[in-house]
Amino acid sequence: MGFPHEAMVDMTGGVTEVQSVAALPRDLAGFLQPLLKKGSLINCASGQGPVEKTSEFGIVFRHAYSLTGVEKIKTKRGHAELVRVHNPWGGVEWKGPWSDISDGSEWSEVSEEEQRRVNRVTMEDGEFWMSVPDFRQHFDTVEFCHLHTGTLSKLGTAQRPWYCTMHHGSWVRSLSAGGPPAGGWFWRNPQFSLTLFEEDNDSSEDKPTCTFMVALMQKHKRRTGAQMALNIHIYQARSGASFLSSLDLTLLRPMLNLREYNQRREVVLHGRLAPGNYIIIPSMAAANQEGEFILRVLTEKSNIAVPVEIDEDIPPEPTPPTEPPLLPSTAAACQLFKKHCSSGHCPPAMLLKLLKEVIGGGVMAGYEKGLCLEHCKSFVALMDSNGSGWLDLEEFQELWKRFRAWTDIFAKFDKNNSQSLDYTEIRPALMAAGLWVDQFLIQLIGQRYTEPDMTISYSGFLFLLLKLDSMIIKFKSYDMMGMGTVSVDYRQWLHLTMYN
């Protein structure tokens, strides 16, 4: 049958579910009618025989049909629930009861007015009617493509289209690829806050509920051929906090989740919950398996779904320096500057020699070994205010003041005196320096600035802080109106990106 559900996603941007007909509610008509009213596209197929062979009743095996309507038909003997099915091939139709080419005994008991109401067409055009019991017997798979306000569906074609929020994310090895709940690192997976505050208008539950769908799609599956098994877990959020820690997850059980991890390109969790705050955790079956994903949340009303951070508290004030500071005074460093740079110019190679001498001559001796010429080239580029390619005494003084403060912070968080910070210590260290970073940026830092063991050295820490601090300052200098966006021309962009 191929993958029509993937084709529908690619063509419409909708969200698809694949279900067994046997698993559908007993009131099939009552289940399908609201979906069709919302404009959902529905496929069905029979896997009961060889590919594209036809059953004695005219059903083509492993071939995609469209389910286009559900009606309760009034007959002389009472009511009959029928589904309308369309074969895109056109010429091959259902031959059983209620078909266009049967003996007509079923339709003969239906008035012409009723037949016109349901737009019955008596020709072999691929579209036919069949009873709900016959549908259950002759089809075993059904696929739903739910359209929302951001899809190709035309405005007004659906009575109540779904509202959709979409987020891009990734699982990164040792950072956010936490794997399944049983593995111990589940809390590291990306987390998303779901707020349901508008209940359904026609909820059949005794208490108010909100209907929603969460769709998790792995990106680039066709290009990479990766077989990633996906799952979705939804938990009740803790009062007063959004992120669920490792301890929280040992005490909580999911409100909803898929039965098992599935290797489909997209998995969908369809459910109802009471209005409130919840946490969505998308995960893969194996920890440290890398991949990218798209998470979409569809709700009947405009509810809220946003990524959550490990710590959303107000950023702390910078940590005051230790007494006495670990690095020599600015005056002592300036004396060395004058000694090595008699011309008043300090190029990268000279800066490397100077830093090794001044750091290696104090209580931080040994930490300077990680410094290299590339670090010093960046130090010069980031502090060089006029593009000269070297630092003057004033620029060096400013650099040294920052290094003294950041060294104290590094030592504070290097609790085991390993001359490096663990990945989990980087974010609080940056916060102590007055630099607020979210989880997305921390992941980038982990990929770009850490060692293979996910630690950051002393020299790498200084390089990271100077780079981050300088880029923030430059952004603010361009964002003169404080709007949170900047506009730069081609030359400015190259200067910002190439000389840092």
C-alpha positions as CSV (number, residue, x, y, z in Angstrom):
1,M,0.0,0.0,0.0
2,G,3.0,2.3,0.3
3,F,2.9,5.1,2.9
4,P,-0.2,7.3,2.1
5,H,-0.2,8.7,5.6
6,E,3.3,10.2,4.9
7,A,2.2,11.5,1.5
8,M,-0.8,13.2,3.2
9,V,1.5,14.9,5.7
10,D,3.9,16.1,2.9
11,M,1.1,17.4,0.7
12,T,-1.1,19.1,3.3
13,G,1.1,19.7,6.4
14,G,-1.5,17.9,8.5
15,V,-1.0,15.4,11.4
16,T,-1.7,11.7,10.7
17,E,-2.7,8.7,12.8
18,V,-2.6,5.1,11.7
19,Q,-5.0,2.8,13.6
20,S,-6.4,-0.7,13.3
21,V,-10.1,-0.8,12.4
22,A,-10.6,-3.3,15.2
23,A,-9.3,-0.7,17.7
24,L,-11.8,2.0,16.7
25,P,-14.8,2.8,19.0
26,R,-17.9,0.6,18.6
27,D,-19.8,3.7,17.6
28,L,-17.8,4.1,14.5
29,A,-20.2,6.6,12.9
30,G,-20.2,8.8,16.0
31,F,-16.4,8.7,16.0
32,L,-15.9,9.5,12.3
33,Q,-18.5,12.2,11.8
34,P,-16.7,14.9,14.0
35,L,-13.4,14.2,12.2
36,L,-15.0,14.6,8.8
37,K,-16.6,17.8,9.9
38,K,-13.2,19.1,10.9
39,G,-12.0,18.4,7.4
40,S,-9.9,15.4,8.3
41,L,-8.7,13.2,5.4
42,I,-9.3,9.5,6.0
43,N,-7.7,6.6,4.2
44,C,-8.5,2.9,4.7
45,A,-7.1,-0.4,3.3
46,S,-7.4,-4.1,3.5
47,G,-4.3,-6.3,4.2
48,Q,-6.2,-9.5,3.9
49,G,-4.7,-10.7,0.6
50,P,-1.8,-10.3,-1.9
51,V,-0.8,-6.8,-3.2
52,E,-3.4,-5.4,-5.6
53,K,-5.4,-8.6,-5.9
54,T,-9.2,-8.2,-5.6
55,S,-11.5,-10.0,-3.2
56,E,-14.7,-11.6,-4.3
57,F,-16.5,-8.5,-3.1
58,G,-14.4,-6.1,-5.2
59,I,-12.0,-4.8,-2.5
60,V,-8.4,-4.4,-3.8
61,F,-6.0,-5.7,-1.2
62,R,-3.2,-3.4,0.1
63,H,-4.6,-0.5,-1.8
64,A,-5.4,2.9,-0.4
65,Y,-9.1,4.0,-0.4
66,S,-10.6,7.2,0.8
67,L,-13.4,7.3,3.4
68,T,-15.4,10.4,2.4
69,G,-18.6,10.2,4.4
70,V,-20.7,8.7,7.1
71,E,-24.5,8.8,7.1
72,K,-27.4,7.3,9.0
73,I,-29.8,6.3,6.2
74,K,-33.5,6.2,6.8
75,T,-35.0,3.0,5.2
76,K,-38.5,1.4,5.3
77,R,-37.1,-1.0,8.0
78,G,-35.5,1.6,10.2
79,H,-32.1,3.3,10.1
80,A,-28.8,2.0,8.6
81,E,-25.4,3.4,9.3
82,L,-23.3,3.6,6.1
83,V,-19.8,4.8,5.1
84,R,-18.9,6.2,1.8
85,V,-15.7,5.0,0.3
86,H,-13.8,6.0,-2.8
87,N,-11.4,4.0,-4.9
88,P,-9.0,6.4,-6.7
89,W,-8.6,3.9,-9.5
90,G,-12.3,4.6,-10.4
91,G,-13.4,1.4,-12.0
92,V,-13.3,-1.2,-9.2
93,E,-16.0,-1.0,-6.6
94,W,-17.5,-2.8,-3.7
95,K,-19.9,-5.6,-4.8
96,G,-21.6,-6.4,-1.5
97,P,-24.7,-4.9,0.2
98,W,-25.5,-1.2,-0.5
99,S,-23.1,-1.2,-3.5
100,D,-24.0,0.5,-6.8
101,I,-24.0,-2.8,-8.7
102,S,-25.7,-5.1,-6.2
103,D,-29.3,-6.3,-6.8
104,G,-30.5,-3.0,-5.4
105,S,-32.6,-4.5,-2.6
106,E,-31.0,-2.2,0.1
107,W,-31.4,1.0,-1.9
108,S,-34.9,0.1,-3.0
109,E,-36.0,0.6,0.6
110,V,-34.6,4.1,0.6
111,S,-36.7,7.0,-0.7
112,E,-35.4,9.0,-3.6
113,E,-35.4,12.1,-1.4
114,E,-33.1,10.3,1.1
115,Q,-30.9,9.1,-1.7
116,R,-30.6,12.7,-3.0
117,R,-29.8,13.9,0.5
118,V,-26.7,11.7,0.6
119,N,-25.7,12.4,-3.0
120,R,-25.9,8.8,-4.1
121,V,-24.5,8.3,-7.6
122,T,-25.5,5.1,-9.4
123,M,-22.5,4.6,-11.6
124,E,-19.2,2.7,-11.4
125,D,-17.0,5.7,-10.7
126,G,-15.0,4.3,-7.8
127,E,-17.3,5.7,-5.1
128,F,-19.6,3.4,-3.2
129,W,-21.5,2.9,0.0
130,M,-21.3,0.0,2.5
131,S,-22.6,-0.7,5.9
132,V,-20.5,-0.1,9.0
133,P,-20.3,-3.9,9.9
134,D,-19.1,-4.7,6.3
135,F,-16.5,-1.9,6.6
136,R,-15.2,-3.4,9.8
137,Q,-15.1,-6.9,8.1
138,H,-13.4,-5.9,4.9
139,F,-11.0,-3.2,6.0
140,D,-8.4,-3.5,8.7
141,T,-6.3,-0.3,8.6
142,V,-7.5,3.3,8.7
143,E,-5.4,6.5,8.5
144,F,-6.4,9.9,9.6
145,C,-4.9,13.2,8.4
146,H,-6.0,16.0,10.7
147,L,-5.9,19.4,9.1
148,H,-5.3,22.5,11.2
149,T,-5.2,26.3,10.8
150,G,-1.7,26.1,9.3
151,T,-2.4,23.5,6.6
152,L,-3.5,23.8,3.0
153,S,-7.1,23.4,3.9
154,K,-9.1,26.4,2.7
155,L,-10.6,28.7,5.3
156,G,-14.2,27.7,6.0
157,T,-14.0,24.2,4.7
158,A,-13.9,22.7,8.2
159,Q,-16.4,23.7,10.9
160,R,-13.8,23.7,13.7
161,P,-10.3,23.2,12.5
162,W,-7.6,22.2,14.9
163,Y,-5.3,24.9,16.4
164,C,-1.6,23.9,16.1
165,T,1.7,24.9,17.7
166,M,4.9,23.6,16.3
167,H,8.4,23.3,17.8
168,H,11.7,22.0,16.4
169,G,14.0,20.2,18.7
170,S,16.9,17.6,18.9
171,W,18.3,14.8,20.9
172,V,22.0,15.4,21.4
173,R,24.3,12.7,22.8
174,S,25.2,13.3,26.5
175,L,23.0,16.4,26.5
176,S,19.4,15.8,25.7
177,A,19.2,12.2,24.3
178,G,17.9,10.8,27.6
179,G,16.3,7.6,26.2
180,P,13.3,5.8,27.7
181,P,11.9,6.2,31.3
182,A,13.6,3.1,32.5
183,G,17.1,4.2,31.7
184,G,17.7,6.8,34.4
185,W,18.4,9.7,32.1
186,F,14.8,10.3,30.9
187,W,14.7,13.7,32.5
188,R,17.4,14.9,30.1
189,N,15.0,14.7,27.1
190,P,13.5,17.9,25.8
191,Q,10.4,18.9,27.8
192,F,7.5,21.0,26.6
193,S,4.8,22.7,28.8
194,L,1.2,22.1,27.7
195,T,-1.4,24.3,29.2
196,L,-5.0,23.3,28.6
197,F,-7.4,26.0,29.8
198,E,-10.3,25.9,27.4
199,E,-12.5,22.8,27.6
200,D,-14.3,21.2,24.7
201,N,-17.8,22.6,23.9
202,D,-19.3,19.1,23.3
203,S,-17.3,17.0,25.8
204,S,-19.0,13.7,26.5
205,E,-17.2,13.4,29.8
206,D,-18.8,14.1,33.2
207,K,-16.1,16.6,33.9
208,P,-14.7,19.3,31.6
209,T,-12.0,17.9,29.3
210,C,-9.8,19.2,26.5
211,T,-9.2,17.1,23.4
212,F,-5.7,17.3,21.9
213,M,-3.1,15.5,19.8
214,V,0.6,15.5,20.1
215,A,2.5,14.5,17.0
216,L,6.2,13.7,17.1
217,M,8.0,13.5,13.7
218,Q,11.6,12.5,13.2
219,K,13.3,14.7,10.7
220,H,15.5,13.6,7.7
221,K,14.4,9.9,8.0
222,R,14.4,9.4,4.3
223,R,17.7,11.0,3.8
224,T,19.6,9.3,6.6
225,G,17.7,6.0,6.7
226,A,17.9,6.1,10.5
227,Q,15.5,3.8,12.3
228,M,14.5,5.8,15.4
229,A,11.8,4.4,17.7
230,L,9.8,7.2,19.2
231,N,7.4,7.7,22.1
232,I,5.5,10.5,23.8
233,H,4.9,10.7,27.6
234,I,2.6,13.4,29.2
235,Y,2.9,14.1,32.9
236,Q,1.0,16.4,35.3
237,A,3.2,19.5,35.9
238,R,4.4,20.2,39.4
239,S,2.8,23.2,41.1
240,G,4.9,26.3,40.7
241,A,7.4,24.7,38.3
242,S,7.4,23.5,34.8
243,F,10.6,21.4,34.4
244,L,10.4,17.8,35.8
245,S,13.7,16.7,37.4
246,S,15.0,13.2,37.8
247,L,13.4,13.0,41.2
248,D,10.1,14.3,40.0
249,L,9.9,11.6,37.3
250,T,10.6,8.8,39.8
251,L,7.6,10.0,41.8
252,L,5.2,10.6,38.9
253,R,3.4,8.3,36.5
254,P,2.5,9.5,33.0
255,M,-1.0,10.6,32.5
256,L,-0.8,9.4,28.9
257,N,1.7,7.8,26.7
258,L,2.0,5.5,23.6
259,R,1.9,1.8,24.4
260,E,5.3,1.2,22.9
261,Y,8.2,2.9,21.0
262,N,7.4,3.0,17.2
263,Q,9.7,3.4,14.2
264,R,7.2,5.3,12.1
265,R,8.3,8.7,10.8
266,E,5.6,10.3,12.9
267,V,3.8,9.0,16.0
268,V,0.7,10.6,17.4
269,L,-0.8,10.6,20.9
270,H,-4.5,11.5,20.8
271,G,-6.2,12.0,24.1
272,R,-8.3,14.0,26.5
273,L,-7.3,15.6,29.8
274,A,-8.8,17.9,32.3
275,P,-7.9,21.6,32.0
276,G,-4.5,22.2,33.6
277,N,-0.7,22.2,33.2
278,Y,1.1,19.2,31.8
279,I,4.6,18.3,30.6
280,I,5.2,16.6,27.3
281,I,8.4,14.5,27.0
282,P,9.4,13.2,23.5
283,S,12.0,10.4,23.6
284,M,13.7,7.7,21.7
285,A,14.0,4.0,22.7
286,A,17.8,4.3,23.2
287,A,19.8,6.8,25.2
288,N,22.5,8.9,23.5
289,Q,20.9,8.2,20.1
290,E,21.0,11.5,18.2
291,G,18.3,12.9,16.0
292,E,16.1,15.9,15.2
293,F,12.4,16.2,15.5
294,I,9.3,18.3,15.0
295,L,6.7,18.4,17.8
296,R,3.2,19.6,17.0
297,V,0.4,20.0,19.4
298,L,-3.2,20.2,18.1
299,T,-6.1,21.4,20.2
300,E,-9.7,22.1,19.6
301,K,-9.3,25.5,21.1
302,S,-6.3,27.8,21.3
303,N,-4.3,26.3,24.2
304,I,-0.6,26.8,24.8
305,A,2.4,24.5,24.3
306,V,6.0,25.9,24.8
307,P,9.5,24.5,25.5
308,V,10.5,24.5,29.1
309,E,13.9,25.2,30.6
310,I,15.6,23.5,33.5
311,D,15.6,26.7,35.5
312,E,13.3,29.6,34.7
313,D,14.3,31.7,37.8
314,I,15.4,35.3,37.4
315,P,19.2,35.2,36.5
316,P,21.3,35.8,39.6
317,E,23.5,38.8,40.0
318,P,27.2,38.2,39.1
319,T,29.1,36.4,41.9
320,P,31.4,38.8,43.8
321,P,35.1,38.0,43.4
322,T,36.8,35.9,46.0
323,E,39.1,37.6,48.5
324,P,41.9,37.7,47.5
325,P,41.4,37.1,43.8
326,L,43.2,34.1,42.4
327,L,45.0,35.9,39.6
328,P,47.5,38.7,40.1
329,S,46.3,42.3,40.2
330,T,45.6,44.3,37.2
331,A,48.6,46.5,38.1
332,A,50.9,43.5,38.1
333,A,49.6,42.3,34.8
334,C,50.1,45.7,33.3
335,Q,53.7,45.7,34.4
336,L,54.2,42.5,32.4
337,F,52.4,44.1,29.5
338,K,54.8,47.0,29.5
339,K,57.8,44.6,29.8
340,H,56.8,42.5,26.8
341,C,55.1,45.1,24.7
342,S,57.3,48.1,24.9
343,S,55.7,49.5,21.7
344,G,52.3,49.5,23.4
345,H,51.0,46.9,21.0
346,C,50.2,43.3,22.0
347,P,49.6,40.9,19.1
348,P,48.2,37.4,19.7
349,A,51.6,35.6,19.9
350,M,52.8,38.1,22.5
351,L,49.5,37.9,24.4
352,L,50.0,34.1,24.6
353,K,53.4,34.5,26.1
354,L,52.2,37.2,28.5
355,L,49.2,35.2,29.8
356,K,51.3,32.1,30.3
357,E,53.7,34.0,32.4
358,V,51.2,36.0,34.5
359,I,48.9,33.0,35.2
360,G,51.7,30.5,35.6
361,G,53.4,32.7,38.2
362,G,50.6,32.6,40.7
363,V,48.3,30.2,42.5
364,M,46.7,29.1,39.2
365,A,50.0,27.7,38.0
366,G,49.4,24.8,35.6
367,Y,46.0,26.1,34.4
368,E,47.8,28.2,31.7
369,K,48.9,25.0,29.8
370,G,45.7,24.8,27.9
371,L,46.1,28.2,26.4
372,C,47.0,28.3,22.7
373,L,47.6,30.8,19.9
374,E,44.1,30.3,18.5
375,H,42.6,31.3,21.9
376,C,44.7,34.4,21.9
377,K,43.8,35.3,18.3
378,S,40.1,35.2,19.4
379,F,40.9,37.2,22.6
380,V,42.5,39.9,20.5
381,A,39.7,39.9,17.9
382,L,37.0,40.1,20.5
383,M,38.6,43.0,22.5
384,D,40.1,44.9,19.6
385,S,37.9,47.9,19.2
386,N,39.4,49.3,16.0
387,G,40.4,46.3,13.9
388,S,44.1,46.8,14.4
389,G,44.9,43.2,15.1
390,W,46.5,43.8,18.5
391,L,45.6,45.1,22.0
392,D,46.7,48.3,23.5
393,L,47.2,48.7,27.3
394,E,43.6,49.9,27.9
395,E,42.1,46.9,26.0
396,F,44.5,44.5,27.8
397,Q,43.4,46.0,31.2
398,E,39.8,45.4,30.4
399,L,40.5,41.8,29.3
400,W,42.5,41.1,32.4
401,K,39.7,42.4,34.7
402,R,37.3,40.0,33.1
403,F,39.7,37.1,33.3
404,R,40.3,37.7,37.1
405,A,36.5,37.7,37.8
406,W,35.9,34.6,35.6
407,T,38.8,32.7,37.1
408,D,37.2,33.1,40.6
409,I,33.9,31.7,39.2
410,F,35.7,28.8,37.5
411,A,37.5,27.8,40.7
412,K,34.2,28.1,42.7
413,F,32.4,25.6,40.4
414,D,35.4,23.3,39.9
415,K,34.6,21.5,43.1
416,N,36.9,18.5,42.5
417,N,39.9,20.6,41.4
418,S,40.0,18.8,38.1
419,Q,40.9,22.0,36.2
420,S,37.7,21.6,34.2
421,L,34.0,22.0,34.7
422,D,31.5,19.2,34.1
423,Y,28.7,19.9,31.6
424,T,26.2,20.3,34.3
425,E,28.4,22.9,36.0
426,I,28.6,25.2,32.9
427,R,25.2,26.8,33.1
428,P,25.4,27.8,36.8
429,A,28.9,29.1,36.2
430,L,27.6,31.3,33.3
431,M,24.7,32.5,35.4
432,A,27.2,33.4,38.2
433,A,29.0,35.5,35.6
434,G,25.7,37.3,34.9
435,L,25.1,35.6,31.6
436,W,21.7,34.0,31.3
437,V,21.5,31.1,28.9
438,D,18.6,28.9,28.0
439,Q,18.6,25.1,27.4
440,F,19.0,25.5,23.6
441,L,22.1,27.6,24.0
442,I,23.5,25.2,26.6
443,Q,23.2,22.4,24.0
444,L,25.1,24.5,21.5
445,I,27.8,25.2,24.0
446,G,28.1,21.5,24.8
447,Q,28.5,20.7,21.1
448,R,31.0,23.6,20.3
449,Y,33.1,24.4,23.4
450,T,33.4,21.2,25.4
451,E,35.9,18.3,25.3
452,P,35.0,14.8,24.1
453,D,34.1,13.9,27.7
454,M,31.7,16.9,27.9
455,T,33.9,19.0,30.2
456,I,35.2,22.4,29.6
457,S,38.8,23.4,30.4
458,Y,39.9,26.6,32.1
459,S,41.2,28.1,28.8
460,G,38.0,27.0,27.1
461,F,35.9,28.6,29.8
462,L,37.7,31.9,29.4
463,F,37.2,31.7,25.6
464,L,33.5,30.8,25.9
465,L,32.7,33.6,28.4
466,L,34.6,36.2,26.4
467,K,32.9,35.1,23.2
468,L,29.4,35.1,24.7
469,D,29.9,38.3,26.6
470,S,31.3,40.1,23.6
471,M,28.6,38.9,21.2
472,I,25.9,40.0,23.7
473,I,27.5,43.5,23.9
474,K,27.7,43.8,20.2
475,F,24.1,42.7,19.7
476,K,23.0,45.4,22.2
477,S,25.0,48.0,20.4
478,Y,23.1,47.3,17.2
479,D,19.8,47.0,18.9
480,M,19.6,50.6,19.8
481,M,15.8,50.6,20.2
482,G,15.8,47.6,22.5
483,M,13.5,45.7,20.2
484,G,15.3,42.3,20.5
485,T,16.1,42.3,16.8
486,V,19.0,43.8,14.7
487,S,19.6,44.7,11.1
488,V,23.1,44.5,9.7
489,D,24.4,44.9,6.2
490,Y,26.6,42.4,4.3
491,R,29.9,44.0,5.4
492,Q,28.9,44.3,9.0
493,W,27.7,40.7,9.0
494,L,31.1,39.4,7.7
495,H,32.9,41.5,10.2
496,L,30.9,40.1,13.1
497,T,31.2,36.5,12.0
498,M,34.7,36.4,10.6
499,Y,36.6,38.5,13.1
500,N,35.9,37.0,16.5
